[in-house]
């Protein structure tokens, strides 16, 4: 790996209860290379191990969010390729991260990054952006969890439309089909991300994180009923629920501590 390539690796920024993983290969539309996967997987472990964090934002530099996985990366960086997990493993790991996640989509989303963004709990996009899944045009059969995620989150007919026709969709259509959860003007993107981050960070973390896990399991048709019931019991017996009820009676904002 060259020195320039190292400088292009994703970064992790922590500010208060918010973590941000940022892609930096803007000159290549933020394509994801094997070394990036290694770095992102490490960052996700760091986020899960930090109890003070409440929200994770995925962001990118430059005009496009990401061009997806760089297939040529295996040949260009054989050392990292030999150590890196698969792109699928990285995306699945991101979906399973403990805290709620926001994908900040300042521009186009292409290839594998369409699934990477789809794993986020919320996707805030901008007017004028587009999304394109070119698998059918490239002769690529997409990996199983990505196919499943498209179906569970967007519906079977929409998944077929996107995968089998390689149709390019604009921002308004992405909002209509549920790919985007929010659509704003480019000048309003950071304010929208900040507002949603604050909303999530101010909610009870045990409840938010527990329900996120249950909802993702339900989306994939494999809810662990016993584990869900146990998380609900812990919330019922937590200090947070007492704080929430007290704050409601006192007509003030609650201060949750995640215990």
C-alpha positions as CSV (number, residue, x, y, z in Angstrom):
1,X,0.0,0.0,0.0
2,X,1.4,3.4,-0.9
3,X,1.6,6.4,1.4
4,X,-1.2,8.1,-0.6
5,X,-3.4,5.0,-0.2
6,X,-2.9,5.1,3.6
7,X,-4.0,8.8,3.7
8,X,-7.1,7.8,1.8
9,X,-8.2,5.2,4.5
10,X,-11.4,5.9,6.4
11,X,-11.3,7.9,9.6
12,X,-13.1,7.7,12.9
13,X,-14.1,10.9,14.6
14,X,-15.8,10.9,18.1
15,X,-17.5,14.0,19.4
16,X,-19.5,13.5,22.6
17,X,-22.0,10.7,22.1
18,X,-21.6,10.7,18.3
19,X,-19.1,8.7,16.2
20,X,-18.5,9.4,12.5
21,X,-16.8,7.1,10.1
22,X,-15.8,9.0,7.0
23,X,-14.7,7.7,3.6
24,X,-11.8,9.7,2.0
25,X,-11.3,8.3,-1.6
26,X,-13.1,11.2,-3.2
27,X,-10.9,11.1,-6.3
28,X,-12.2,7.5,-6.9
29,X,-15.8,8.2,-5.8
30,X,-15.0,6.8,-2.4
31,X,-14.7,3.2,-3.6
32,X,-14.1,0.7,-0.9
33,X,-10.8,-1.2,-1.1
34,X,-9.6,-4.2,1.0
35,X,-7.6,-1.9,3.4
36,X,-10.7,0.2,4.0
37,X,-12.7,-2.9,5.0
38,X,-10.0,-3.8,7.6
39,X,-10.1,-0.2,9.0
40,X,-13.9,0.0,9.1
41,X,-14.3,-3.4,10.8
42,X,-11.9,-2.1,13.5
43,X,-13.8,1.1,13.9
44,X,-17.1,-0.8,14.3
45,X,-15.5,-2.8,17.2
46,X,-14.4,0.4,18.8
47,X,-17.9,1.9,18.5
48,X,-19.5,-1.2,20.1
49,X,-16.9,-1.2,22.9
50,X,-17.6,2.5,23.8
51,X,-20.6,2.8,26.1
52,X,-20.7,6.6,25.9
53,X,-21.6,6.5,22.2
54,X,-25.3,6.8,21.2
55,X,-25.1,7.3,17.4
56,X,-22.9,6.3,14.5
57,X,-22.9,8.4,11.3
58,X,-21.4,7.1,8.0
59,X,-20.2,10.0,5.8
60,X,-18.0,10.6,2.8
61,X,-15.9,13.4,1.3
62,X,-16.3,14.7,-2.3
63,X,-19.4,14.9,-4.6
64,X,-20.3,11.1,-4.4
65,X,-21.1,9.0,-1.4
66,X,-19.4,5.8,-2.7
67,X,-18.9,3.8,-5.9
68,X,-19.0,0.5,-3.8
69,X,-16.4,-2.2,-3.6
70,X,-13.4,-1.9,-5.9
71,X,-13.0,-5.3,-7.5
72,X,-9.5,-4.4,-8.7
73,X,-8.4,-3.9,-5.1
74,X,-7.6,-7.6,-4.7
75,X,-4.9,-7.3,-7.4
76,X,-3.6,-3.9,-6.4
77,X,-3.2,-4.5,-2.7
78,X,-2.6,-8.2,-2.2
79,X,-1.4,-7.9,1.3
80,X,-4.6,-6.2,2.5
81,X,-6.7,-8.5,0.3
82,X,-5.2,-11.5,2.1
83,X,-6.2,-10.1,5.5
84,X,-9.5,-8.3,4.7
85,X,-12.9,-9.8,5.4
86,X,-15.3,-9.8,2.5
87,X,-17.3,-6.7,1.6
88,X,-20.5,-8.6,2.6
89,X,-19.0,-9.3,6.1
90,X,-18.3,-5.6,6.6
91,X,-21.8,-4.6,5.5
92,X,-23.4,-7.3,7.8
93,X,-21.3,-6.1,10.7
94,X,-22.3,-2.5,10.2
95,X,-26.0,-3.6,10.3
96,X,-25.4,-5.3,13.6
97,X,-23.6,-2.4,15.3
98,X,-25.0,-1.7,18.7
99,X,-26.0,2.0,18.3
100,X,-28.5,3.5,15.8
101,X,-26.8,4.5,12.6
102,X,-27.3,7.3,10.0
103,X,-25.9,7.4,6.5
104,X,-25.2,10.9,5.3
105,X,-25.7,10.8,1.5
106,X,-24.4,13.9,-0.1
107,X,-24.2,12.4,-3.6
108,X,-24.5,9.3,-5.7
109,X,-24.6,5.8,-4.3
110,X,-23.5,3.0,-6.6
111,X,-22.8,-0.7,-6.6
112,X,-22.1,-2.3,-3.2
113,X,-22.4,1.0,-1.4
114,X,-26.2,0.9,-2.1
115,X,-26.3,-2.1,0.3
116,X,-23.9,-0.5,2.7
117,X,-26.1,2.5,3.0
118,X,-29.2,0.4,3.2
119,X,-28.0,-1.3,6.4
120,X,-28.1,2.1,8.2
121,X,-31.1,2.7,10.3
122,X,-31.6,6.1,8.6
123,X,-30.5,7.4,5.2
124,X,-30.6,11.2,4.8
125,X,-30.1,12.1,1.1
126,X,-30.1,15.3,-0.9
127,X,-32.1,16.5,-3.9
128,X,-30.2,15.7,-7.1
129,X,-28.5,12.6,-5.9
130,X,-29.0,9.2,-7.6
131,X,-28.6,5.5,-6.9
132,X,-27.5,2.7,-9.3
133,X,-27.1,-1.0,-8.7
134,X,-25.3,-2.3,-11.9
135,X,-24.9,-6.0,-11.0
136,X,-27.0,-7.2,-13.9
137,X,-25.0,-5.1,-16.4
138,X,-21.7,-6.4,-15.0
139,X,-22.7,-10.1,-14.8
140,X,-22.4,-10.0,-11.0
141,X,-24.6,-12.2,-8.9
142,X,-25.1,-10.3,-5.7
143,X,-24.3,-11.9,-2.3
144,X,-27.2,-13.5,-0.3
145,X,-27.5,-11.1,2.6
146,X,-27.6,-8.1,0.3
147,X,-30.4,-9.6,-1.7
148,X,-32.2,-10.5,1.5
149,X,-31.8,-7.0,2.8
150,X,-33.2,-5.4,-0.3
151,X,-36.3,-7.6,-0.1
152,X,-36.8,-7.1,3.6
153,X,-36.4,-3.3,3.6
154,X,-37.7,-2.3,0.1
155,X,-40.0,-5.2,-0.8
156,X,-39.7,-8.0,-3.4
157,X,-40.9,-6.0,-6.4
158,X,-38.6,-3.1,-5.8
159,X,-35.7,-5.4,-5.2
160,X,-36.3,-7.1,-8.5
161,X,-36.6,-3.7,-10.2
162,X,-33.3,-2.5,-8.9
163,X,-31.3,-5.7,-9.3
164,X,-32.6,-7.2,-12.5
165,X,-32.9,-4.0,-14.6
166,X,-30.0,-2.0,-13.2
167,X,-32.3,1.1,-13.4
168,X,-30.9,4.4,-12.1
169,X,-33.2,6.1,-9.7
170,X,-33.3,9.8,-8.6
171,X,-33.7,11.3,-5.2
172,X,-37.5,11.7,-5.2
173,X,-38.0,8.1,-6.3
174,X,-35.6,6.8,-3.7
175,X,-37.7,8.6,-1.1
176,X,-40.9,7.2,-2.5
177,X,-39.7,3.5,-2.4
178,X,-38.2,3.9,1.1
179,X,-34.6,3.8,0.2
180,X,-34.2,7.3,1.7
181,X,-35.8,8.0,5.0
182,X,-35.2,11.8,4.7
183,X,-34.7,14.0,1.6
184,X,-33.4,17.6,2.0
185,X,-31.7,20.3,0.0
186,X,-27.9,20.0,-0.1
187,X,-27.5,23.1,2.0
188,X,-29.7,21.5,4.7
189,X,-27.9,18.1,4.9
190,X,-25.6,18.7,7.9
191,X,-28.4,20.3,9.9
192,X,-30.7,17.3,9.2
193,X,-28.0,14.9,10.2
194,X,-27.3,16.9,13.4
195,X,-31.0,17.1,14.3
196,X,-31.6,13.3,13.9
197,X,-28.4,12.6,15.8
198,X,-29.6,14.7,18.7
199,X,-33.0,13.1,18.6
200,X,-31.5,9.6,18.8
201,X,-28.9,10.5,21.4
202,X,-31.5,11.9,23.7
203,X,-33.7,8.8,23.7
204,X,-33.2,6.0,26.2
205,X,-30.3,4.0,24.8
206,X,-31.3,0.6,26.3
207,X,-34.7,0.8,24.7
208,X,-33.4,2.2,21.3
209,X,-30.6,-0.3,21.0
210,X,-32.7,-3.2,22.0
211,X,-35.5,-2.4,19.7
212,X,-33.1,-1.8,16.8
213,X,-31.8,-5.3,17.2
214,X,-35.3,-6.8,17.4
215,X,-36.6,-4.8,14.4
216,X,-33.6,-5.9,12.3
217,X,-34.2,-9.5,13.3
218,X,-37.9,-9.2,12.4
219,X,-36.9,-7.7,9.0
220,X,-34.9,-10.8,8.3
221,X,-37.5,-13.2,9.6
222,X,-35.5,-14.5,12.5
223,X,-36.6,-12.7,15.7
224,X,-35.0,-14.2,18.9
225,X,-38.1,-14.0,21.1
226,X,-36.4,-15.0,24.3
227,X,-33.6,-12.4,23.8
228,X,-36.1,-9.7,22.9
229,X,-38.2,-10.5,26.0
230,X,-35.0,-10.3,28.2
231,X,-34.1,-6.9,26.8
232,X,-37.6,-5.7,27.5
233,X,-37.3,-6.9,31.1
234,X,-34.1,-5.1,31.6
235,X,-35.6,-1.9,30.3
236,X,-38.6,-2.3,32.6
237,X,-36.3,-2.7,35.6
238,X,-33.8,0.1,34.5
239,X,-33.1,3.5,36.0
240,X,-33.8,4.9,32.6
241,X,-37.5,4.0,32.7
242,X,-37.9,5.6,36.1
243,X,-36.1,8.8,34.7
244,X,-38.4,8.8,31.7
245,X,-41.6,8.6,33.8
246,X,-40.3,11.2,36.3
247,X,-39.4,13.6,33.5
248,X,-42.8,13.1,31.9
249,X,-44.5,14.0,35.1
250,X,-42.2,16.9,35.7
251,X,-42.6,18.1,32.1
252,X,-38.9,18.3,31.5
253,X,-36.4,16.6,29.1
254,X,-35.2,13.2,30.5
255,X,-31.5,12.5,31.1
256,X,-30.9,8.9,30.3
257,X,-27.7,7.1,31.4
258,X,-28.2,3.7,29.8
259,X,-28.7,1.8,32.9
